[in-house]
Amino acid sequence: MKMKTKIVEMRKIKILIVENESLVAKDIQKSLDSLGYSATVVPEGKKALQKIEQDQPDLVLMDIVLRGEMDGIETSRRIRSRWDIPIVYITAYSDEKTVQAAKITEPYGYILKPIDEKELQVIVELTLYKHATERKFRERHDKLSRFLGPASDTFCLLDSSFRVIEINGTGQKNWAAKKKGVKPKSIFDLILNFSPSDRKRWRDKLSETVNSGEHFFEHAVPVSSKVGDKIIDVNAFKAGDGIGLIITDITAQVQAEQALRQSEDRYRMLVENMNEGILVISDSGCITYINDKFLKAHGYGSEEVIGHAVSEFVDEGSLRTVQEQISKQKPGRNETYELVWKKKDGGKTTAFVSQTPIYEKGKFKGSIAVLTDITERRLVEEELSRSREQLRNLSRHLQSIREDESKRIAREIHDELGQALTALKMDLSWLSARLPENLPTRKILIEKTKSMSSLIDKTIQTVQKISAELRPGLLDDLGLIPAIEWQAQEFQERTGIECGLELESESLELDADLSTALFRVFQEALTNIGRHARARRINVRLKQRSEKLELQVSDDGIGIPEKAIYAAESLGLMGMRERLMPFGGELNISGDSNLGTTLTISLPFRGRK
């Protein structure tokens, strides 16, 4: 098996010769070619710049004295400003003035004319080696600077006299230390507020580090600098003949810790003085923390509660609630409930609880509960509820009395006054029939009796109307649906507003009180329409759905304003709700401007179809 050998051709080092004396230039080129270099000649500065742009040579041999727009020194200055290429001057002059002018461009060396080939070889090789070494050093330095420069810590190198000979970008910024162009400063010139004793102690420690190589560290050292006061951690170690320092600015961390402690103190003071109870409960249901204010309000000391189960301090009725709420807890979910908390003296308080679970890495660890004493509020609510119930009972009683009284008055008006008027009409008819034929005023008297009879008929109709308005006999005799039909017909005749009826059930056997309440609400709805709606038509629907009865009255009027639905002065609507409340009924009203109003009554159906 034949092996193929790959031959790598080494790149020739390119050298640019800038020389306007052609014989000297050719002589140098010949010598360099013989030494294995690739040499090129240009006679002036301008062409040199163009050639460098094109070929990027590894070295430039520059004649100091050139003809043309630029001499060798100016050409070198321009090369140095644009490229990292070493320059060696060729000159026949060695006077001090020329050398000083050339130094500005930082040349790597000089070759005096006439040029010796051996000397040329040495100066070229040394220049190329020196430039390569410097480039490697710069690359390593740049890498280190890129690594350490943006670091949040200050990295600096001190000599054995504690002068700063190298410092990274963070250090320059934090301590106002410039890297170049100034005399090295002592570390004690950067860190300003050392007392004499502190300065001596630090000098001793740094000297010990230089001499023995012993590392030392100090935490939270308060210092000051030109850019302000700081708190630092200092890490010192031996580095060659000097000292390496790593300075960590922990000012923000210390301030944050101080702020956190202050915040914790404020929070603790706030929690301890809250009227609410703050409890921390473990996953096993034991109390691990409770604030003092709540403890004192209930007569306990912390040792009597901390470490004990919550179940020891709630009454039996609340225990199951607490256990259920704890079992339901999920991450991020807040549970609210009420419990009764036992006082040490045997008393009890009602508390509203807001409980939030504590989870760590997905595992339930307990909960935080905030207990608000609502005992007084509950007593007030109960008293208010009793008062409202008493008022409703009184209202129902008064309505019942009014309905009974209306029924009695309606019956008496209908029976007594109606019968009397009927008898009066009969007597008047009898009297008219017995007037003598020869009576001169007989004709006048007959006309008068007819007029009186007509008046009696109108009075009877008025009596019947008053009796029906007080208590429609249809409601008691035939039930709710005929009463609604009669009332709708009467409303249509009286107002001219067309009434459409859609009664799905022809007869309903309802409780008498319920029938009365529904009829009165229906009457009030028609009254409101007649007064306010400016409607042309109303629709009445009565439907039964399973265990629910629904009565709906809608009109095509101007619509009720939303604010009027629950306005305090809307006494008619308030009365409707009060009439329905004893039967578990609900009254819903909706209206749109110029689209009418819909009143819906729904209540449990307690009758039999």
C-alpha positions in Angstrom: 0.0 0.0 0.0 1.5 3.3 -1.1 1.3 6.3 1.2 0.7 9.7 -0.2 2.9 12.4 1.2 1.3 15.9 1.4 3.9 18.6 0.9 3.1 21.8 2.6 4.7 24.8 1.0 5.7 27.4 3.5 4.7 31.0 2.7 7.6 33.2 1.9 8.0 36.2 4.2 7.3 39.4 2.2 9.5 42.5 2.7 8.8 45.8 1.2 11.8 48.0 0.4 11.1 51.7 0.2 14.2 53.3 -1.3 14.6 56.0 -4.0 18.2 55.0 -4.8 17.7 52.3 -7.3 21.2 50.7 -7.0 20.9 50.5 -3.2 17.4 49.1 -3.5 18.4 46.4 -6.0 21.4 45.4 -3.8 19.1 45.0 -0.8 16.5 43.1 -2.8 19.2 40.8 -4.2 20.5 40.1 -0.7 17.0 39.4 0.7 16.1 37.1 -2.2 19.3 35.1 -1.6 18.2 34.7 2.1 14.9 33.2 1.0 12.7 36.3 1.4 10.3 37.8 -1.1 11.4 41.4 -1.6 9.6 44.2 -3.5 10.9 47.7 -4.2 9.0 51.0 -4.4 10.8 54.4 -4.7 8.4 56.7 -2.8 6.0 56.9 0.2 2.8 57.2 -1.8 3.5 54.0 -3.8 4.6 52.3 -0.6 1.1 52.9 1.0 -0.6 51.5 -2.2 1.7 48.4 -2.2 1.1 47.7 1.5 -2.7 48.0 0.9 -2.3 45.5 -1.9 0.2 42.9 -0.6 0.3 43.3 3.2 4.0 42.7 3.7 5.5 41.3 6.9 8.3 43.9 7.2 9.1 47.3 5.7 12.6 48.6 5.2 12.2 52.4 4.9 14.7 54.9 3.8 14.4 58.0 6.0 15.1 60.4 3.2 12.7 60.0 0.3 11.9 62.2 -2.6 8.3 63.1 -3.2 5.4 64.4 -1.1 6.3 62.3 2.0 9.7 61.5 3.5 10.3 58.1 5.2 9.3 59.3 8.7 5.9 60.6 7.5 5.3 57.5 5.4 6.2 55.3 8.5 3.8 57.3 10.7 0.9 56.7 8.2 1.8 53.0 8.0 1.8 52.7 11.8 -1.5 54.4 12.1 -3.2 51.8 9.7 -1.3 48.5 9.9 0.6 46.4 12.4 3.7 46.1 10.3 7.3 46.4 11.8 9.5 49.1 10.2 13.3 49.2 10.1 14.8 52.5 8.9 17.6 52.6 6.2 19.7 55.7 6.6 23.1 57.1 5.8 22.6 59.6 8.6 23.2 58.8 12.3 22.9 62.3 13.7 20.9 62.8 16.9 18.2 65.0 15.3 17.3 62.4 12.6 17.3 59.6 15.2 15.0 61.6 17.5 12.6 62.4 14.7 12.5 58.8 13.6 11.8 57.5 17.2 8.3 59.0 17.1 7.2 56.3 14.7 8.6 53.5 17.0 10.8 51.7 14.5 12.1 48.2 15.3 15.7 49.2 14.3 18.1 51.0 12.0 20.5 49.9 9.2 23.2 52.3 8.1 24.4 52.6 4.6 26.4 51.0 3.1 24.5 47.9 4.0 26.3 44.7 5.1 24.4 41.5 4.1 25.2 39.8 7.3 24.0 42.8 9.3 20.9 42.9 7.2 20.1 39.3 7.9 20.5 39.7 11.6 18.3 42.9 11.8 15.6 41.3 9.7 15.4 38.1 11.7 15.5 39.9 15.0 12.8 42.3 13.9 10.5 39.5 12.6 11.0 37.5 15.9 10.5 40.5 18.1 7.3 41.5 16.2 6.0 37.9 16.4 6.7 37.7 20.1 5.0 41.1 20.7 2.0 40.0 18.7 1.6 36.8 20.7 2.0 38.8 23.9 -0.7 41.3 22.8 -3.0 38.5 21.8 -2.7 36.8 25.2 -3.0 40.2 26.9 -6.1 41.0 24.8 -7.7 37.6 25.7 -7.0 38.2 29.3 -8.3 41.7 29.1 -11.5 40.5 27.4 -11.9 37.9 30.1 -11.1 40.1 33.1 -12.0 43.5 31.7 -15.8 43.2 31.8 -15.8 41.1 35.0 -17.7 42.6 37.9 -14.7 42.2 40.2 -11.5 44.3 40.2 -8.4 42.3 39.2 -5.1 44.1 39.8 -1.5 43.2 39.9 0.8 44.9 42.5 4.6 44.9 42.6 6.5 44.2 45.8 6.1 47.9 46.8 2.3 47.6 46.5 2.1 49.8 43.4 -0.6 49.0 40.8 1.1 47.8 37.7 -1.9 46.3 36.0 -5.7 46.7 36.5 -8.7 45.5 34.6 -11.5 47.7 33.1 -13.8 47.3 36.1 -11.0 48.4 38.4 -10.3 51.5 36.3 -13.9 52.4 36.5 -14.5 51.6 40.2 -11.3 53.1 41.5 -10.5 55.9 39.0 -7.3 54.2 38.1 -5.9 54.7 34.6 -4.1 51.9 32.9 -1.6 53.8 30.8 0.1 57.2 30.7 0.4 57.8 34.4 2.8 56.8 37.1 1.8 53.6 38.9 -0.1 54.3 42.1 0.1 52.5 45.3 -3.0 50.5 46.2 -3.3 52.9 49.2 -3.7 55.8 46.8 -6.7 54.2 45.3 -8.3 53.1 48.5 -8.2 56.3 50.6 -9.7 56.0 54.0 -7.3 53.6 55.7 -6.4 54.7 59.2 -2.6 54.5 60.1 -3.3 51.3 62.0 -5.3 49.8 59.2 -2.7 50.8 56.6 0.1 49.1 58.7 -2.0 46.0 59.2 -2.6 45.7 55.5 1.0 46.4 54.6 2.0 43.6 57.0 -0.5 41.2 55.5 0.6 42.0 51.9 4.2 41.7 52.8 3.6 38.4 54.4 1.8 37.3 51.1 4.9 38.4 49.1 7.4 36.7 51.4 5.6 33.5 52.3 3.0 33.2 49.6 0.3 33.0 52.2 -3.2 33.8 50.9 -5.5 36.1 52.9 -9.1 37.2 52.7 -11.1 39.9 54.4 -14.9 40.3 54.2 -17.0 43.5 54.2 -14.2 46.1 54.5 -15.6 49.6 54.4 -13.4 51.9 52.2 -13.6 55.0 50.1 -12.2 56.1 46.8 -12.4 59.0 44.4 -15.7 57.6 43.1 -17.3 57.1 46.4 -17.6 55.0 49.5 -17.7 51.2 49.1 -17.8 47.9 51.0 -15.5 45.3 49.6 -14.2 41.7 49.9 -10.5 41.5 49.4 -8.7 38.3 48.2 -4.9 38.6 48.0 -2.4 35.9 46.7 1.2 35.8 45.5 1.7 36.4 41.8 5.3 36.0 40.7 7.3 38.7 42.5 4.2 40.7 43.3 0.7 40.3 44.6 -2.6 39.5 42.8 -5.6 41.2 44.2 -9.3 40.4 43.6 -11.5 43.1 45.0 -15.2 42.4 45.0 -17.6 45.4 45.4 -20.3 44.1 47.7 -21.8 47.5 48.5 -25.1 46.8 46.7 -25.3 43.4 48.4 -24.7 44.8 51.8 -27.1 47.6 51.2 -29.7 45.1 50.0 -29.2 43.0 53.0 -29.6 46.0 55.3 -32.7 47.1 53.4 -34.0 43.5 53.7 -33.4 43.5 57.4 -35.1 46.8 57.8 -38.0 45.6 55.6 -38.2 42.5 57.7 -38.3 44.6 60.9 -41.0 46.8 59.5 -43.0 43.8 58.3 -42.6 42.1 61.7 -43.7 45.2 63.5 -46.7 45.5 61.1 -47.7 41.9 61.4 -47.3 41.9 65.2 -49.6 44.9 65.6 -52.2 43.9 63.1 -55.7 43.4 64.5 -56.0 40.4 62.1 -54.6 37.1 63.2 -51.7 35.9 61.1 -51.1 32.2 61.3 -48.5 30.0 59.7 -49.7 26.4 59.7 -47.5 23.4 58.9 -48.5 20.6 56.5 -49.5 18.5 59.6 -51.9 21.2 60.7 -49.8 22.6 63.6 -49.4 26.3 64.2 -45.8 27.4 63.8 -46.4 31.2 64.0 -49.1 33.5 65.3 -48.9 37.2 65.8 -49.0 38.7 69.4 -51.9 41.1 68.9 -54.2 38.2 68.0 -52.9 36.1 70.8 -53.5 38.8 73.4 -57.0 39.6 72.0 -57.9 36.0 72.7 -56.1 35.6 76.0 -53.3 33.2 75.0 -49.6 33.2 75.3 -47.4 32.1 72.4 -46.3 28.9 74.2 -49.9 27.9 74.6 -50.5 28.0 70.8 -47.2 27.5 68.9 -46.7 23.8 68.1 -50.4 23.0 68.8 -52.9 21.8 66.2 -55.3 24.4 64.8 -58.1 21.9 65.7 -57.6 22.7 69.4 -58.7 26.3 68.9 -61.8 26.0 66.7 -65.2 24.8 67.7 -66.6 21.5 66.5 -68.7 23.1 63.8 -65.7 24.8 62.2 -63.3 21.8 62.5 -64.7 20.0 59.5 -64.6 23.2 57.4 -60.9 23.8 58.3 -60.0 20.2 57.3 -61.9 20.5 54.0 -60.2 23.7 53.1 -56.8 22.4 53.8 -57.4 19.3 51.7 -58.6 21.5 48.8 -55.5 23.7 48.7 -53.6 23.9 45.4 -50.6 26.1 44.3 -51.6 29.7 43.8 -55.2 29.2 45.0 -56.5 31.3 47.8 -59.3 29.8 49.9 -61.8 31.9 52.0 -64.2 30.6 54.6 -65.5 31.4 58.1 -64.7 29.6 61.4 -65.4 30.1 65.1 -62.2 30.6 67.2 -62.3 29.7 70.9 -61.0 32.2 73.4 -59.1 31.1 76.5 -61.9 32.3 78.8 -64.5 30.2 77.0 -65.8 32.9 74.7 -65.9 32.6 71.0 -65.2 34.9 68.0 -66.3 34.5 64.4 -63.4 34.9 62.0 -63.2 35.3 58.2 -60.2 33.3 57.0 -58.2 33.9 53.9 -55.8 31.0 53.5 -52.9 30.7 51.0 -50.9 27.4 50.6 -47.1 27.3 50.7 -45.4 25.0 48.2 -41.7 24.3 47.8 -40.6 22.5 44.7 -44.1 21.3 44.1 -44.5 19.9 47.6 -47.1 21.2 50.0 -45.4 22.6 53.1 -48.3 24.3 54.9 -50.2 27.5 54.6 -50.5 31.2 55.7 -53.9 32.2 57.1 -55.2 35.7 57.8 -58.1 35.7 60.4 -60.3 38.8 60.6 -62.6 39.0 63.6 -66.1 39.6 62.2 -68.0 38.8 65.4 -69.5 42.3 65.7 -70.3 42.4 62.0 -72.1 39.0 62.3 -74.1 40.2 65.3 -75.0 43.4 63.4 -75.9 41.4 60.3 -78.0 39.0 62.3 -79.8 41.9 64.0 -80.3 43.6 60.7 -81.6 40.3 59.2 -84.0 39.9 62.1 -85.2 43.5 61.7 -85.7 43.1 58.0 -87.6 39.8 58.6 -89.8 41.6 61.2 -90.5 44.4 58.8 -91.4 42.0 56.0 -93.6 40.0 58.4 -95.2 43.3 59.4 -95.6 44.3 55.8 -97.2 41.0 54.9 -99.5 41.3 57.9 -100.5 44.8 56.9 -101.1 43.6 53.3 -103.1 40.7 54.5 -105.2 43.1 56.7 -105.6 45.5 53.8 -106.7 42.7 51.4 -109.1 41.3 54.0 -110.4 44.8 54.7 -110.7 45.5 50.9 -112.6 42.2 50.5 -114.9 43.1 53.3 -115.6 46.6 52.1 -116.0 45.4 48.5 -118.5 42.8 49.6 -120.4 45.3 51.8 -120.5 47.9 49.0 -121.6 45.3 46.5 -124.1 43.6 48.7 -125.5 46.4 50.9 -125.3 49.4 48.7 -126.0 47.4 45.6 -129.1 45.9 47.0 -130.3 49.2 48.4 -129.8 50.8 45.0 -131.6 48.0 43.2 -134.5 48.3 45.7 -134.6 52.0 45.2 -134.8 51.5 41.4 -137.6 49.0 41.8 -139.5 51.4 44.1 -139.0 54.2 41.6 -140.4 52.0 38.8 -143.4 51.1 41.0 -144.1 54.7 41.8 -143.9 55.7 38.1 -146.4 53.1 37.1 -149.0 54.3 39.6 -149.1 58.0 38.7 -152.7 59.1 38.0 -153.5 59.5 34.3 -155.3 62.9 34.9 -152.4 64.3 36.9 -151.4 67.6 35.3 -147.7 67.0 36.1 -147.7 63.3 35.2 -145.6 63.7 32.1 -143.0 65.8 34.0 -142.9 63.3 36.8 -142.4 60.3 34.5 -139.5 62.1 32.8 -138.0 62.8 36.2 -138.4 59.1 37.3 -136.6 58.0 34.1 -133.8 60.4 34.8 -133.6 59.1 38.4 -133.6 55.5 37.2 -130.7 56.2 34.8 -128.7 57.9 37.6 -129.3 54.8 39.8 -128.0 52.6 37.0 -124.9 54.6 36.7 -124.5 54.6 40.5 -124.8 50.8 40.5 -122.1 50.6 37.8 -119.8 52.8 39.9 -120.5 50.7 43.0 -119.6 47.6 41.0 -116.4 49.2 39.7 -115.3 50.4 43.1 -116.0 46.9 44.5 -114.0 45.2 41.7 -111.1 47.6 42.2 -111.0 47.0 45.9 -111.1 43.2 45.4 -112.1 41.6 42.1 -114.7 38.9 42.8 -113.2 36.9 39.8 -109.9 36.4 41.8 -111.7 34.7 44.7 -114.4 33.0 42.6 -112.6 31.8 39.4 -108.9 32.3 40.2 -105.8 34.2 38.9 -106.1 33.7 35.1 -109.7 35.0 34.7 -108.7 37.9 37.0 -105.8 38.8 34.8 -108.0 38.6 31.7 -110.5 40.9 33.2 -107.9 43.4 34.4 -106.3 43.4 31.0 -109.6 44.0 29.3 -110.5 46.8 31.7 -107.1 48.4 31.2 -107.4 48.3 27.5 -110.9 49.9 27.6 -109.8 52.6 30.0 -106.4 53.6 28.4 -106.8 52.6 24.8 -103.5 50.6 25.0 -103.9 47.2 23.2 -103.4 44.2 25.4 -102.2 40.9 24.0 -102.6 37.8 26.3 -100.7 34.5 26.0 -101.8 32.4 28.9 -100.4 28.8 28.5 -102.4 27.4 31.4 -106.1 28.0 31.4 -106.5 27.3 35.1 -104.1 27.2 38.0 -104.8 26.2 41.5 -102.6 28.5 43.5 -102.4 29.4 47.1 -104.8 32.3 47.7 -102.1 34.6 49.1 -99.9 33.8 46.1 -102.7 34.5 43.7 -103.4 37.8 45.4 -99.7 38.8 45.3 -99.3 38.0 41.6 -102.5 39.9 40.7 -101.5 43.0 42.7 -98.0 43.0 41.1 -99.8 42.7 37.7 -102.1 45.6 38.6 -99.0 47.7 39.6 -97.2 46.8 36.4 -100.2 48.0 34.3 -100.5 51.2 36.4 -96.8 52.0 35.8 -97.3 51.4 32.0 -100.3 53.7 31.9 -98.5 56.4 33.8 -95.0 56.4 32.3 -94.4 54.1 29.3 -96.3 56.0 26.5 -96.9 52.5 25.1 -99.3 51.5 22.3 -99.3 47.8 23.1 -98.5 45.5 25.9 -98.0 41.7 25.9 -98.8 39.5 28.8 -97.4 35.9 29.0 -98.1 33.4 31.8 -96.2 30.1 31.5 -95.5 27.2 33.7 -92.1 25.4 33.4 -91.7 22.3 35.6 -91.6 23.7 39.2 -91.5 27.3 38.1 -94.2 29.8 37.2 -93.3 32.9 35.1 -95.4 36.0 34.4 -94.0 38.4 31.9 -95.4 41.9 31.0 -93.7 43.8 28.2 -94.5 47.1 26.4 -93.3 49.0 23.4 -93.0 52.3 25.2 -90.0 54.6 25.9 -88.2 52.2 28.2 -87.4 52.5 31.9 -84.0 54.2 32.7 -81.6 51.8 34.4 -81.1 54.1 37.4 -84.9 54.1 38.1 -85.0 50.3 38.5 -83.4 50.4 42.0 -84.1 54.0 42.8 -85.2 54.7 46.4 -88.2 56.7 45.1 -89.4 53.8 43.0 -91.8 52.7 45.7 -94.1 50.7 43.3 -91.2 48.5 42.2 -90.1 48.1 45.8 -93.6 47.1 46.8 -93.7 44.4 44.0 -90.4 42.9 45.3 -91.7 42.8 48.8 -95.0 41.1 47.8 -93.0 38.4 46.0 -90.3 37.8 48.6 -92.3 35.6 51.0 -93.0 33.2 48.1 -89.3 33.0 47.0 -90.2 35.0 43.9 -87.9 37.2 41.8 -88.6 40.4 39.9 -86.4 41.3 36.9 -86.8 44.5 35.0 -85.0 45.4 31.8 -85.5 48.3 29.4 -84.0 50.0 26.4 -84.5 53.5 25.3 -87.5 53.7 22.9 -87.6 49.9 22.7 -89.9 49.3 25.7 -89.7 47.6 29.1 -90.0 44.0 30.1 -91.0 42.9 33.6 -90.5 39.3 34.5 -91.8 37.6 37.6 -90.5 34.0 38.4 -91.2 32.0 41.4 -91.4 28.4 42.6 -94.7 26.8 41.5 -96.5 25.7 44.7 -99.9 25.0 43.3 -101.3 22.1 41.3 -102.0 22.3 37.6 
